[in-house]
Amino acid sequence: MPNISSVNEFLLLPFADTRKLQLLHFALFLGIYLAALLGNGLILSAVACHHRLHTPMYFFLLNLALLDVGCISTTLPKAMANALWDTRAISYQGCAAQVFLLVFLVGAEYSLLTVMAYDRYVAICKPLHYGSLVGSRACAQMAAAAWGSGFLDAVLHTANTFSLPLCHGNVVDQFFCEIPQILKLSCSDAYLREVLSLVFSVFLGFGCFVFIVLSYVQIFRAVLRMPSEQSKNKAFSTCLPHLAVVSLMVSTGMFAYLKPPSVFSPSLDLVLAFLYSVVPPALNPLIYSLRNKDLKYGVRRLFLYMLLKHQ
């Protein structure tokens, strides 16, 4: 049987057989990618340029925008290139890089969303202690821990996955290199350690999700006790979008990585991968800025500054 040393490239899932549909997919992905870059770029610029947004919540939002740009740039550019040039190939090194970067960025983003839930919990439930619990040093440490946890997780899974012998060819049934799809190419008795690592990581992620849910239970209890309707609306407008993003990432990611082999559907796998790797980075800027007056103020100031500069 061929082992991993005999594989020089992988073949990714083609989106369509006809040239018109390939170009249509390219145009669709290009639109999503540019929208994600624009939205996250505006958040990065607004938070970086305006002192009014130099608070812990917007510091974490800036980190989230950075992770979103990296996450969507890991998958979509290669998919667009394949659709445009009518090819399916990705090099072995490119596939390993995709796996590493995607696990790193998605893992770090999920850890950061957990930190953001803690930040909202302290801000709403313990406002008098907010300055001491979520100071600048604590923010930097929590952000570094989120990035570091994603990096360590990526090193573990990439090393495990690409040390496995491949017995079933090199065709990956996904539009990017995804660990469950690569495991399908491995010998059945060789990938148990990587499956166990995946299960551990997913259940660790589920533990974070439980922490987030419990934090929001406390947050909503505190919000419902607020006498002012304006305060309630402001709290809900910052918390509910965050909870929606977390729920989407956890539900689709867990099902994609833990669903039984008997549930085999290329279309379902494609939709799940799209939902956890492409949709959050594209929608996060819209979700977090739609009802955020301070962020919209910062973006308007940024546009005004750019207009005045070019006059």
C-alpha positions in Angstrom: 0.0 0.0 0.0 1.3 3.5 -0.7 2.3 5.5 2.3 2.4 9.2 2.9 5.8 9.7 1.3 4.4 8.7 -2.1 1.8 11.5 -2.0 3.0 14.8 -3.6 -0.4 16.5 -4.0 -4.1 16.1 -3.1 -7.1 16.6 -5.3 -9.8 18.8 -3.8 -13.6 18.6 -4.4 -14.6 20.3 -7.7 -17.7 22.5 -7.4 -19.0 22.1 -10.9 -18.2 20.3 -14.1 -19.1 23.1 -16.5 -17.0 26.2 -17.1 -19.9 28.6 -16.5 -20.7 27.1 -13.1 -17.0 27.2 -12.2 -16.9 30.9 -13.0 -20.1 31.5 -11.1 -18.6 29.9 -8.0 -15.5 32.0 -8.5 -17.5 35.2 -8.6 -19.6 34.1 -5.6 -16.5 33.3 -3.5 -14.8 36.5 -4.6 -17.8 38.6 -3.5 -17.9 36.8 -0.1 -14.1 37.2 0.3 -14.0 40.9 -0.6 -17.0 41.6 1.7 -15.2 39.8 4.6 -12.0 41.7 4.0 -13.8 45.0 3.8 -15.9 44.5 6.9 -13.1 43.2 9.0 -10.7 45.8 7.6 -13.1 48.6 8.7 -13.3 47.1 12.2 -9.5 46.9 12.4 -9.1 50.5 11.2 -11.8 52.0 13.3 -10.7 50.3 16.5 -7.0 51.1 15.9 -7.6 54.8 15.0 -10.1 56.0 17.5 -9.3 56.3 21.2 -13.0 56.0 22.1 -12.8 52.4 21.0 -9.7 51.6 23.0 -11.6 49.4 25.6 -11.3 45.7 26.4 -14.4 44.8 24.3 -13.1 46.5 21.2 -9.6 45.1 21.8 -11.0 41.6 21.7 -13.1 42.6 18.6 -9.9 43.7 16.9 -8.4 40.3 17.6 -11.5 38.6 16.3 -11.3 40.6 13.1 -7.7 39.6 12.6 -8.6 35.9 13.1 -11.5 36.2 10.7 -9.3 37.7 8.0 -6.8 34.9 8.4 -9.5 32.2 8.6 -11.3 33.1 5.4 -7.9 33.7 3.6 -6.9 30.2 4.4 -9.7 28.5 2.4 -11.3 30.8 -0.2 -8.3 32.0 -2.2 -7.3 28.5 -3.1 -10.9 27.5 -3.9 -11.2 30.6 -6.1 -8.0 29.8 -7.9 -9.1 26.2 -8.6 -12.4 27.4 -9.9 -10.8 30.0 -12.1 -8.1 27.8 -13.5 -10.2 24.6 -13.7 -7.9 22.6 -11.5 -8.3 20.5 -8.3 -4.7 20.1 -7.2 -3.1 21.3 -4.0 0.4 20.4 -3.0 1.2 18.2 0.0 2.9 21.2 1.7 -0.1 23.5 0.8 -2.5 21.0 2.2 -0.5 20.7 5.5 -0.4 24.5 5.7 -4.2 24.8 5.2 -4.8 22.2 8.0 -2.4 24.0 10.3 -3.7 27.5 9.7 -7.4 26.6 9.8 -7.1 24.6 13.1 -4.9 27.4 14.5 -7.3 30.3 13.5 -10.6 28.6 14.2 -9.3 27.3 17.6 -8.0 30.7 18.5 -11.2 32.3 17.4 -13.3 30.0 19.5 -11.1 30.6 22.6 -11.4 34.3 22.0 -15.2 34.1 21.8 -15.0 32.4 25.2 -12.9 35.2 26.6 -15.4 37.7 25.1 -18.2 36.0 27.0 -16.2 36.4 30.2 -15.7 40.1 29.4 -19.4 40.6 28.9 -20.1 38.7 32.1 -17.8 40.9 34.1 -19.0 44.1 32.5 -22.7 43.4 33.2 -22.7 41.3 36.3 -19.6 42.7 38.1 -19.3 46.3 36.8 -17.6 47.6 39.9 -14.8 45.1 39.6 -14.5 45.5 35.8 -11.4 47.6 35.9 -9.5 45.2 38.1 -10.6 42.0 36.5 -10.3 43.1 32.8 -7.5 45.6 32.8 -5.1 46.1 30.0 -2.6 43.5 31.3 -5.4 40.9 31.8 -6.7 41.6 28.3 -3.3 41.0 26.7 -2.8 37.8 28.7 -6.3 36.4 27.7 -5.8 37.3 24.1 -2.3 35.7 24.1 -3.8 32.6 25.8 -6.4 32.4 23.0 -3.9 32.6 20.2 -1.5 30.3 22.0 -4.1 27.6 22.6 -5.0 27.7 18.9 -1.4 27.4 17.9 -0.7 24.4 20.2 -3.9 22.6 19.0 -2.8 23.2 15.4 0.7 21.8 16.0 -0.8 18.7 17.6 -3.4 17.9 15.0 -1.2 18.7 12.0 1.7 16.6 13.2 -0.7 13.7 14.0 -2.6 13.9 10.7 0.3 14.2 8.4 2.3 11.4 10.1 -0.4 8.8 9.1 0.1 6.4 6.2 -2.4 7.0 3.3 -4.0 3.9 1.9 -7.0 5.2 -0.1 -5.6 7.6 -2.7 -5.3 11.4 -2.5 -8.8 12.7 -3.3 -10.1 15.0 -0.6 -13.9 15.3 -0.6 -13.9 19.0 0.4 -13.0 22.4 -1.1 -10.1 22.7 1.3 -7.9 20.3 3.3 -10.0 19.2 6.3 -8.8 16.7 8.9 -11.9 14.4 8.8 -11.5 14.1 5.0 -7.8 13.3 5.2 -8.5 10.7 7.9 -10.7 8.9 5.4 -7.6 8.4 3.2 -5.7 6.8 6.1 -5.4 3.1 7.0 -8.2 2.2 9.3 -5.9 0.9 12.1 -3.5 3.9 12.0 -5.5 7.0 12.6 -7.0 6.1 16.1 -4.7 8.5 17.9 -5.7 11.4 15.7 -9.4 10.5 16.2 -8.9 10.5 19.9 -7.1 13.9 19.7 -10.0 15.3 17.7 -12.6 13.9 20.2 -10.6 15.5 23.1 -10.4 18.9 21.3 -14.1 18.8 20.5 -15.1 18.0 24.0 -12.8 20.7 25.4 -14.5 23.0 23.0 -17.9 21.8 24.3 -16.6 22.6 27.8 -15.9 26.2 26.6 -19.4 26.3 25.1 -20.9 25.3 28.5 -18.9 28.1 30.2 -20.2 30.6 27.6 -23.8 29.4 28.1 -23.6 29.6 31.9 -22.0 33.1 31.5 -24.9 34.2 29.4 -27.5 32.7 31.8 -26.0 35.0 34.5 -25.9 37.9 32.1 -29.5 37.6 31.0 -30.6 37.3 34.7 -28.8 40.5 35.4 -30.1 42.3 32.3 -33.7 41.3 33.1 -33.3 43.0 36.5 -32.2 46.3 34.9 -34.9 49.0 35.4 -34.0 50.9 32.1 -35.3 49.5 28.8 -32.4 51.3 27.1 -29.9 49.5 29.2 -31.6 46.1 28.5 -31.6 46.8 24.7 -27.9 47.8 24.8 -26.9 44.7 26.8 -28.9 42.3 24.5 -27.6 44.0 21.4 -24.0 43.2 22.4 -24.7 39.7 23.8 -27.1 38.0 21.5 -25.0 38.4 18.3 -22.0 36.9 20.2 -24.1 34.0 21.3 -25.4 33.4 17.8 -21.9 33.3 16.3 -20.7 30.8 19.0 -23.7 28.6 18.5 -23.2 28.4 14.7 -19.5 27.6 15.1 -20.0 25.0 17.7 -23.0 23.2 16.2 -21.5 23.0 12.7 -17.9 22.3 13.8 -18.9 19.5 16.2 -21.2 17.8 13.7 -18.5 18.0 11.0 -15.8 16.5 13.1 -17.8 14.0 15.2 -20.6 12.8 12.9 -20.5 9.0 12.5 -19.0 7.5 9.2 -22.4 6.1 8.4 -23.7 9.7 7.8 -21.9 10.1 4.5 -23.0 13.0 2.3 -20.6 15.1 0.3 -23.2 17.9 0.1 -23.7 17.9 3.9 -20.0 17.9 4.5 -19.6 20.9 2.1 -22.4 22.9 3.7 -21.0 22.2 7.3 -17.5 23.2 6.3 -18.8 26.4 4.6 -20.9 27.3 7.7 -18.0 27.0 10.2 -15.1 28.2 8.1 -16.6 30.9 5.8 -19.8 32.2 7.2 -18.6 33.5 10.6 -15.7 35.5 9.2 -18.0 37.1 6.6 -20.9 37.8 8.9 -19.0 38.8 12.1 -18.4 42.4 11.0 -22.1 42.8 10.2 -23.3 41.1 13.3 -21.0 43.1 15.7 -21.4 46.5 14.1 -25.1 46.4 13.1 -26.4 47.8 16.4 -23.1 49.0 17.9 -23.3 52.8 18.0 -19.7 53.3 19.0 -18.3 51.1 16.2 -20.5 52.8 13.6 -19.3 56.2 14.9 -15.7 55.0 14.5 -16.3 53.8 11.0 -18.0 57.1 10.0 -15.1 59.1 11.5 -12.7 56.9 9.5 -14.6 57.6 6.2 -14.7 61.3 7.0 -11.0 61.4 7.7 -10.3 59.6 4.4 -12.5 62.0 2.4 -10.9 65.0 4.0 -7.4 63.6 3.3 -8.1 63.1 -0.4 -9.6 66.6 -0.9 
